[in-house]
Amino acid sequence: MLDPIIIIIALFAGLSFKRIGFPPMLGYLLAGFLIHGFGLDSNSSTIIDTIANAGVTLLLFTIGLKLNVRDLIAPQIWAVASSHMLISTVSFGILFMMLAPWIASLSSLDSTAIWTIAFALSFSSTVFAVKVFEQHGETSSIHANVAIGILIIQDLAAVFFLAMSTGKSPDWTALLLFLLIPARPFLHRLLASSGHGELLVLFGIGIAFGGAKLFELCNVKGDLGALVFGVLLAGGIKSNELSKALLSFKDIFLVGFFLSIGLNGLPDISMLILALGLAFAGGFKPLLFYWLMTITHLRARTSLLASLSLSNYSEFGLIVAALAASNGVLPQDWVVTLAIAVALSFFIAAPINDKAHGIYNRYRHLFTRFELEKRLPQEEGPDLEQTDVLVLGMGRVGVGAYRYLRHAYPGRVVGVEEGDKKSKRLLREGYRVVRADASDQDFWQQVNLDSIRIILISLANHGENVEVVELIQRLGYKGQIAVIARFPDEIGQLKRMGCVTYNLYYEGGHGFAEHVVETLEMIEDGQLN
């Protein structure tokens, strides 16, 4: 059983970091080291590891639910991922060999151990990047799609390495896994029939862990199975709903993942200094990512935000190191050192990612120097001629607002949606929609703000809504801003910023009743049957 004290420590550590403006995940990392330091993990480490593994499995499954496999063959994903891994591994390997005569812990390693560590440090954290995008409401953005695609390529490389290192090749029964492809329609029918409540959640958990177990039976890493089953369900009529239904479960399990990093042990002074050096040496990773992304025709902003989300070390690196230690290739001390380096890289990367948009907006003139003149089609500027109203975020609320406003402003309402699939679907359905990120300063600088009368904001979370309001006000917009809110404290903040607010929870019933009354009146007047 998980000791309640561990839960309390994790809770207060997460709350403390949130209070001082840092992501709660950093609190969970610190809590893991505290739990180990006080010896509280002696009876709970196994269950924490189990919870952590469950979190990673659900994470990869939900990534698969949103993944378009065709995106992985784009050069800005596979070429950037493979080039970065190669350059990063070679650079770390050469650096370690040069430093070996002066650092005792390196001088005792043979070349195999050095290259194993270098390879482990070439990965970036999938868990970290996804948490960053979810907190900012950016999971459908171009930079999130690029970063997650790169991470999937890295994860596949790690799975291949682990399979080769264990000496266990996939069983011949792994060939039968290809039969899952024609089984995709059946899986979609099962998903469609699972309803909207607990049965949907049970279906998702069962498929994720069942898929992982199926792959393990074929001597293939289970996490890959969770990812594959997510991909098989992607594009289904309820795949997005399933992803949202599993969100809370995944987040709770991932707390165990961050705790588990600290359970690898406490370092001595020499290990801590080495881990600190590795954490800062990782600063070249986002620089390399940025250069590789810009030369594949991504915009400076997309390249920067994606690169910063990848500016850390990875949980897969720890798995690689732990396997090497179990095979006698690495001393166990190096697993602890790398665990500290991973944790420190999270501490460095988290506040930087929290300020990423501000960093770009402030130093935009420097970053754009590296842009190539030719851009990818999805990164071209939008056409907003003859527009009076902008609706930011074309979810259910945004689409509803668009439908109402296009009658009052025929032909002069434009929806702004960052999701590629959703924007294309809305275009096919006759909506006037552009694909863009509402928090992108470059987008707004291409808009004639003086011609826009109303901007309605209905983005994924309150923080992003506030960020967009601050951005367009800073750029001099003087028109009316209306923003969706969910809680009273959010309404107060938005009103102080001069916005019109609409509370989804309090005023949704009013809108529903108004619609019913209007419909009944039309029936009585004979306008509807």
N, C-alpha and C positions, 0 to 999 in steps of 0.2 A: 504493500500500500504506500502511496505517496505521502510523505510526512507533511501535515498541514503547515508546519513552520516554513518549509520550502516554498509553498504557495504564497505565504504571507511575505517572505523576503522578496520573492519575485514581484509581487504586487507593489510593495512599497518602493522597490528599486525602480520599477517602471514609472510609477507616479512621480517619484522624485525627479527623474530625468525629464519627464513631460513638463513638470512645473518650471524647469529652468530652460525650456525651449529646445530640448534634444529629443530625438525619437525614443520611445520606450524600449526599443530593442537593445539600446546600449545599457539600459538598466538591467535587462535580463542577462546580458553578458557579464556585467559586474556581479550580479546575484549568483551566477554560476561559480565564480571564483570564491565568493564569500561562503557559499554552501560547502565547497570543497575545503576551504581553509578552516572552517569550524567542524569539519568531519561529519556533516549532516548527510553526506551522500552515501555513507557506507551501506545503508539499507535501501536506498532509493535510486542509485545510479542506473540499475538495470531498467527500472520502469521509466526513468527519464529518457534513457536511450531509446526505449520502445516508442515513447511519445514523440521523440525527435524524428525517428525514422518514419513514423506515421505522418508527421507534418510534411516531410520532404516528399513522401509518396503522393499525398493529396495535392501538394503544390504542383508537382509535375503533371498530375492528372488534369488539374484546372488549367495549366498552361496549354496542354494538348487540346482542351475544349475550345480554345481561342486561336489555335494555330492553323495557318494555311501553309501546307507543306510546300506549295509552289514558291512561297516567299523565301524559303531556305536556299533556293538555287540562284537567287539574285546575287551579283558580285559583291554588293555592299554587305552581304551577310557571310556567305561561305568563304569568299576571298579574304575579307577582313579577318574573320575568325581564324582561318588556317595560317595566314601570314603573321598575325599577332602571336599565336601560340609558338610558331617556329622562331620568330625573332626574339620573343621574350625568353624562351627556354635557352636558346644559344647565348643570349646576353647574360642571363643569370649564371649559366654554367661557366662562362669565361670569367665573369666577375669573381665567382667563388674560387676558381683555380688560381686567380691572381692574388686573392687575399689569404689563401690557405697557409702560406709560410708565416703569417703574422697572427692568425686566429687559431687557437688550439683545437676548438671544436670542429673546424674545417680541415685542419691538417691531418686529423685522424681518419678522415673519410677517404674511401677509394673513389675512382672515377664514376663507378656505377651509382654510388650513393649520391654524389654531387649532382649528376644529371637527373636522378630521381627527384631530388629537392627542387632543382631548377624547373622540371616539368610540373611539379605540384604547385609551384608559385605562378605558373602561367595562366591558371584558371581565375575567373572572377565569380563572385557569389550570385547564384540564381535567386536564393532566398532574399538576399539584401536588395537586389535590383527590383524584384517584384514588389517587395514591401514599399520601396520608395515610390514606384509608379502608382500603387494602390493608394498610398497616403495623399498623393498629389492629384488623384483622379485622372491619371494619364495612361491607363492601360491600353487604350485604343490609339494612342498617338503614334506618329511615324517613328520618333526616336525610341519609344518603348518597343515597337515591333522589331526595329533593327537590333536593339540590345538583347531582347529575348531570343531572337533568331540566332545571334552570335553565341549566346549562352547554351542554347540547345546543341549547336555544333560542338562546343566545348564539352558538354555533358556526354555526347555520343563518343567523343574521343576518350573521355575518362572511362566510360563503360568498356570500350574496346581494350584500353590499357589494363583495367582491372581483370578482365577476362583472360588476357594473356599472362598477367602476373601470377594469377592463382594457379596457372597450369591446367585449368579446366576449360576446355573448348566447349562450345554449345553442343548439346546432344543432337543426334540425327532427328529427334522429334521436333527440334526447332524449325525444321522445314515445314512442319504442319501449321506453324503460326501464320504462314502466308494465307491459309484458309480463312483467316479473320477478315481479309479484304472483301471477299464476296458475302461475308456474314454482316457487313455494315448495315444494309437495309433492315435486317432483323433487329440489330441493336437499336436503330433509330425508332423502330416500332415499339420496342420495349420502353424506351425513354418517353415516347409520346403517350404511352398508356399508364405512366407512373403517377399521374395526377400532379398536384401542386403542394402537397403537405409533406408529412414525414416519410411517405412512400418514395417520394422523389429523392430525399436525402439518403434514405436507405439504399436506393438503387445506385446512387453515385458512389457511396462508400463501398458497396458490394462490388461494383465494377472496378473501382480503383484498386482495392486490395486483392480482389479475385484475379484481376489482370496481372498484378505484380506476382502473385503466387504461381500463376500459370507459366510465366516466363522463367521463374526460378526453377520450376520442375524441368525445364528444358535447358538448365545450366546457363541461362541468360539473366543478367541483373534485373531484379524485380522492378526497380524504379523505371527502367526502360519500358517495361510492360504497362505501368500506369500511364506513362506518356503516350504510348501507342494507342491504348484504349481511349484516352482523351481525344486523340487525333481522329480516331474512327467515329467518335460521336460529334466531332466539330461540324458546324454548319447545320445541325439539326434544329428543328423548330423550337426545342426547349433547351438547347445547350447553354445559352446565356443564363436562363433561369436556374439551371442546375449549378452553374458556376457560382452564382450569387447565393444559392441555398447552402453551398458547402463552405462559403467564405469564413463564417465564424468558427466552424470546426477546424479548418485549416489554420487559422490564426492562433487558436488555442494550442494546437499541437506544435506549431512553430515556436511557441514560447519554450517548449521543451528542447527544441534544437539549439536556441541561443544559450539556454542553461547548460546544455551538454558540452559546449565548447570550453566552459570554465572548469568542467569536471575532469579535464585531462591532467590537471595537476598545477601546482604553483611553481614558478620558476625560481632559480637562484639568481644572483645579481648578473652573472655572466650571460645566462640564458636571456634575462630580461633586456640587457643591453643589445644582444644580438637580435632579439625579436624586434626591438625598437628600430634598429638599423634596417632590418628587412621591411618593416612597415613604411619607413620613409623612402627606401629604395623603390618601393612599389609606385612611387609618384610618377615614374616614367611610363607606367602602363596607360593612363589616360592620354598622355601626350602622344604615344604611339597609336592608340586607337583613333585619336582625333585626326592625325595625319593620314592614316589609312582610309578613314571615312571620307575625308574631304577629297582625296584623289579618286574616290569612286563616285564623285558628283553629288554627294550629300551636302546640304546647306550647312553653314557654320553652326547655326543654332542646333539643328538636329544632331550634328556630329558632337557638339559640346555636351549636350544633355545625355546622349547615349554613352559617351566616353566617361563622364563623371559617374554614371550609375555602375560602370564596370571598374571603377578605380579602387578595387580592394582584392583581397585574396579570397579563396573559396573553401566551402565545406568539402568539396570534392578533393581539394588539395590535402586536407586532413585525412580523408579516407585513403588516398594514395600513400601518404606517409605512414599511416597506421599499418597498412598492408605490407609496406616495405619493412617496417620494424618487426612485424610478425614473421617475416621471411628471413630475418637476420641481416637485411641489407642496411638498415638504419639503426642507430642507437635509439632507445626509447626517449632519451632526453630531447631528441630532435622533434618528436611528436609534440611534446609540451612546448618547445620553442615555436614551432609552426602554429600551434593553437593560440599562443600569445600574439604572434604576428597577425593572424587572422583577426583576432579580437581588436587589436590596435588599429588595423586597417579599417575596420568598421567604425571605430571611434573617430578616425580622421575623415573618412568618407561621408559619414552621416550628416554632420553640420554643413559640409560643402554642398552636398546634394540638396539640403534644405534651402540653401541660398542660391541654387544653380541658376534660376531665372534672373535673379537680381545681378548675379555675376555677368551673365551674358548681356543684359540690358546696359550695364555700366560700361563694359569693355567691348561692346559690339564692334566698334570701329577697328579694334585689333583683331578680333576673331574673323571678321569677314575678309580680311586680307588673304586668307588661305582658301577662300572659296574659288572653285573653278567657274568659268563663265557659263558653261553648259550645266544644266540641272536635270535631275530626274523629273519625269512628267508629273508625278504626284507632289513635287515640291515647287511647281510653277505658281506664280501669283494668281489670285482669284479675280474674276470679273464681277465688279459690284456697281456697274453703271446703272443709273435709274433705280436706286434703292433708297427707300424711306425708313424701312424697319429691318433690323437684324435680330434674328433669334439665335442665341448662342447655346448649343446643346440640343440636338434633335432627338431626345428621348421621348417618352410618352408625353411629358408635360410640354416640351418644346414643340412637338408635332401638333398637339392640341392648340397651342397658342398660334402657331403658324396657320392652321386651318381657319381659325376665327379671324385673324388679322388680314388674311388675303382677300376677304370680302370687303373690308374697310379700305385696304390699300392694294387694289388689284394690280398684279404684275410688279409690285414694288416692295415685296417682302422676300428676304433671303434668309435661309437657314444656314448656320455654320456648324459643321459636324466634323470631328477629327477622325472618326472611325471610317476606314476605307470601305468595308462591306456595307455598312449602314448608309453612307453617303451615296454609294452607287445604287443601292436598292431604292432610296428615296428619289433619286433622279429618274429611275425607270418608272416610278409611280407618278411622275409629273411634278414633283416638288422642285423648286428652284433652290438648289443646295450647292455650297462650295465646301470642299474639304480643307479645313484649316484648324490650327490650334488657337483657341481664343486667348491664351496667355502668351502668344507669340508677338513680340513687339514689331517684328518685321512685317507681319500680316497687317497690323493696324496702320503702319506707316504707308501701306499701299491703299488705304481706305481714305476717301474724302470725308472726314468726320463731320465737316460742316453741312454736308448734304443728308446726314442720317438724323432723323427726327427722334426715333425711339430705339433703344437697345434693350432687349429682354434677355436675361441671363438665367439659364436653368442647367448648370453644369453638375458634375457628379457629386461634389462636396462643397461645403461652405467655404473652406479655405481657398479653393480655386476661384469661387465666385468673388470673394473679397479681393483676391489678387488681380483679377481682371478689371474690377471696378477701379482699383487704385491705378492700374496701368492706363486705362482710357482717360481717366481724369487727369493724370499726369501729362498725357499727350494733348490735353486741351479740349476734350469733348465737353460741350455745353448743353447737349440735349438731355432728354429724359432717360433715366436708367431704371429698369424694373428688375427685381431679383427674387428668385424663389428662396424661401427660408423654411426651416423645419422646426426650430425651437425658439422660444421667446428671447434668449440672449442673442441669437443670430439676428432676429428682427431689430433689436435695439442697436446693434452695431451697424447694420445696413442703413437704418434711418439716420443715424448720426453722420453717415457718409453722404446723405442727401438722396438716397434711393427710395423708390416705391417698392414695397415688399408685399409678398403674397405667401401666407403660411399654408403649406400643403395640407397639414393635419387639421388646423382649425377652420380653414376656409374651403377645404375640399367638399365638405358636406353642403355648404351653401351653393357651390357650383353645381353639385349633383341635383339638389332640389330645384334650382333654377332651370336646369335642363329638363327635368321631369315635367315641371309646370308648363314650359314652352311646348313640349311635345304633346301634352294632353290638350292644350289649347288648339294646336294644329289639328289634332284628331277631331275635336268638337267642331272645328270650322270646315271639316271635310278635306283638309289639305293632305292628311295622311289616312291610310286605311288601317 
